[in-house]
Amino acid sequence: MLRILPSRSEIRAARSELKRRGLSFMPSFSERLFMRWGHSNGLHMGDPIKSWDVLMTAKFLDEHLPKDSPIVDIGAYCSEIVPILDRMGFSSLTGIDLNPRVKEMPGSARVHYEVGDFLRTTFPDARFTAITAISVIEHGFNMKGLLKEMSRLLRPGGLFIFSCDYWPEKIDTSGIKMFDMDWRIFSEKEMRDFLGQSRTYGFVPHGAVDYSPGNRTIDCMGKQYTFAWGALEKKINSPDMGA
C-alpha cells in the first residue's frame, strides 16, 4: 500500500481527530512557550505536520493487529506513535533511537526504549509483528541496510509501515543536512525503486499503490513537497527470497 497526502486540510483533520480521541501528545500552546523560554526540560513531543501519517499508522495497526502484537518504532525519539499505541492498549511496544533521551519518553514503565542504531539492532531475528518509521527513512537513507534489517526483524506476515517526504519529480536536497544526516525527498522513480527492491527482501505492498501527487503541502528548508505513507508485508515465500 502506498498513499500520498492530498492536501493540508488532511493534516488539520487528523490532528483534530487525535485530540478528540485523547491520543495527541503534543504540548499545548502555553506549554510550548514555557519550553521555548527555557522553563522546562520536558520533551517536545510530536509535530503538528506529522498528524496525517501518525493517525494513518495508528488506525492501520488497530485494524490489522491484536493488541499484544510486538511492535517496534525506529527513530522513536519524540515521535508520538509509540505513546499513542500505548494509550490505545498495545502492550508489547519497543522504541529505538540514537538519542539517549528516548528513555525519557512517555510510558517508559510499560514501553521498552533502547538507545541504538536501527540499522544494526541487537534484537533477535523475527522479533516483531510490525515496525513503524514515521518520517525516518529519508534521513541518511540506506536502502539495502534498511530493508535487510527490517526483513530480519519481522516475522512472516509482519508489517513495515513508513512515512517519508515525497514529490513525483526529483527535488534536489544535496548539501542539506537534517539530524546531521543527508536528507532525501523521494521522487516517484526513487519510491518505485524502493518498493521494487523491497521484494528482494521478501516484502510486497499491503494493498494498492498510488503514486499520484496531491498538493505541495509541506514547505521546509526552502523545498515544497508532500508526504507518502506506505505499508509493506513480509511474505514467507517471496519469489525473490526462495522458500
JOSULJO-V396661 format. One record per residue. N is the residue number from 1. OMEGA is omega in degrees with one decimal (999 if undefined). BURIAL is + if it has 9 or more other C-alpha atoms within 8 Angstrom, else -. Layout:
# JOSULJO-V396661
N_OMEGA_BURIAL / N_OMEGA_BURIAL
This chain:
# JOSULJO-V396661
1_173.3_+ / 2_177.5_+ / 3_-179.3_+ / 4_177.7_+ / 5_-173.7_+ / 6_-175.2_+ / 7_-179.3_+ / 8_179.1_+ / 9_177.0_- / 10_177.8_+ / 11_-179.3_+ / 12_-180.0_+ / 13_-180.0_+ / 14_179.3_+ / 15_178.0_+ / 16_178.8_- / 17_177.8_- / 18_178.5_+ / 19_-179.0_+ / 20_-178.5_- / 21_179.7_- / 22_-175.6_- / 23_-179.8_+ / 24_177.6_+ / 25_177.5_+ / 26_176.6_+ / 27_177.0_+ / 28_-179.9_- / 29_-179.7_- / 30_177.4_- / 31_178.0_- / 32_176.5_+ / 33_178.8_- / 34_179.1_+ / 35_-177.7_+ / 36_-179.3_- / 37_176.0_- / 38_-178.6_- / 39_-179.3_- / 40_175.1_- / 41_-179.3_- / 42_178.4_- / 43_176.0_- / 44_-173.1_+ / 45_170.0_+ / 46_179.8_+ / 47_-178.4_- / 48_179.4_- / 49_-177.2_- / 50_-179.1_+ / 51_-176.2_+ / 52_-176.2_+ / 53_175.4_+ / 54_179.4_+ / 55_177.7_+ / 56_-178.0_- / 57_-179.8_+ / 58_179.4_+ / 59_-178.0_- / 60_-179.8_- / 61_179.5_- / 62_-178.3_+ / 63_-169.9_- / 64_-173.0_- / 65_170.4_- / 66_-174.7_- / 67_179.1_+ / 68_179.7_- / 69_176.3_+ / 70_-175.4_+ / 71_174.0_+ / 72_173.6_+ / 73_178.4_+ / 74_-172.7_+ / 75_-166.2_+ / 76_-173.7_+ / 77_178.3_+ / 78_173.4_+ / 79_-177.6_+ / 80_-165.4_+ / 81_179.9_+ / 82_175.8_+ / 83_178.0_+ / 84_179.7_+ / 85_176.1_+ / 86_179.7_+ / 87_178.4_- / 88_175.6_- / 89_174.6_- / 90_-165.8_+ / 91_-179.4_+ / 92_-170.6_+ / 93_177.8_+ / 94_172.4_+ / 95_179.4_+ / 96_179.9_+ / 97_177.4_+ / 98_-178.2_+ / 99_-177.9_- / 100_179.0_- / 101_175.7_- / 102_-179.9_+ / 103_177.8_+ / 104_-176.4_- / 105_178.8_+ / 106_176.8_- / 107_-174.5_- / 108_176.3_+ / 109_-179.0_- / 110_-175.6_- / 111_175.2_+ / 112_176.2_+ / 113_-175.8_+ / 114_175.5_+ / 115_-179.5_+ / 116_179.7_+ / 117_-176.0_+ / 118_174.6_+ / 119_-178.5_- / 120_-176.7_- / 121_176.0_- / 122_178.6_- / 123_179.2_- / 124_177.1_- / 125_174.6_- / 126_-177.4_+ / 127_-167.4_+ / 128_173.0_+ / 129_178.4_+ / 130_173.7_+ / 131_177.1_+ / 132_-179.6_+ / 133_-176.8_+ / 134_179.2_+ / 135_-176.8_+ / 136_-166.9_+ / 137_-178.9_+ / 138_-179.6_+ / 139_-176.7_+ / 140_-172.6_+ / 141_177.6_+ / 142_-170.2_- / 143_-177.0_- / 144_-179.4_- / 145_179.8_- / 146_-176.1_+ / 147_179.3_+ / 148_-177.9_+ / 149_178.0_+ / 150_178.3_+ / 151_179.3_+ / 152_-173.8_+ / 153_-174.3_+ / 154_171.6_+ / 155_171.9_+ / 156_-174.9_- / 157_-179.9_+ / 158_-172.3_+ / 159_171.3_+ / 160_-174.4_+ / 161_-173.6_+ / 162_166.3_+ / 163_-177.8_+ / 164_176.2_+ / 165_-171.3_+ / 166_164.6_+ / 167_-173.3_+ / 168_177.4_+ / 169_-177.6_- / 170_173.4_+ / 171_-176.0_- / 172_176.7_- / 173_-177.9_- / 174_179.8_- / 175_178.9_- / 176_179.5_- / 177_168.9_- / 178_-177.3_- / 179_-179.6_- / 180_179.5_- / 181_173.9_- / 182_-177.2_+ / 183_179.4_+ / 184_165.8_+ / 185_-174.9_+ / 186_170.3_+ / 187_177.0_+ / 188_179.4_+ / 189_-179.9_- / 190_178.0_- / 191_176.4_+ / 192_178.1_- / 193_-179.2_- / 194_179.7_+ / 195_177.6_+ / 196_179.8_- / 197_-179.5_- / 198_179.0_+ / 199_177.6_+ / 200_-178.9_+ / 201_173.2_+ / 202_-177.5_+ / 203_169.2_+ / 204_176.9_+ / 205_178.1_+ / 206_-177.9_- / 207_-173.3_- / 208_178.0_- / 209_-179.2_- / 210_-178.9_- / 211_-174.3_+ / 212_-179.3_- / 213_167.0_+ / 214_175.2_+ / 215_174.9_+ / 216_-172.1_+ / 217_-173.2_+ / 218_175.5_+ / 219_-175.9_+ / 220_177.9_- / 221_178.8_- / 222_179.9_- / 223_179.5_- / 224_-173.6_+ / 225_177.0_+ / 226_180.0_+ / 227_168.9_+ / 228_176.8_+ / 229_-176.6_+ / 230_175.5_+ / 231_177.7_+ / 232_178.7_+ / 233_176.8_+ / 234_-178.7_+ / 235_178.7_+ / 236_-172.9_- / 237_174.3_- / 238_-177.8_+ / 239_179.7_- / 240_-177.5_- / 241_-175.3_+ / 242_-177.3_- / 243_999_-
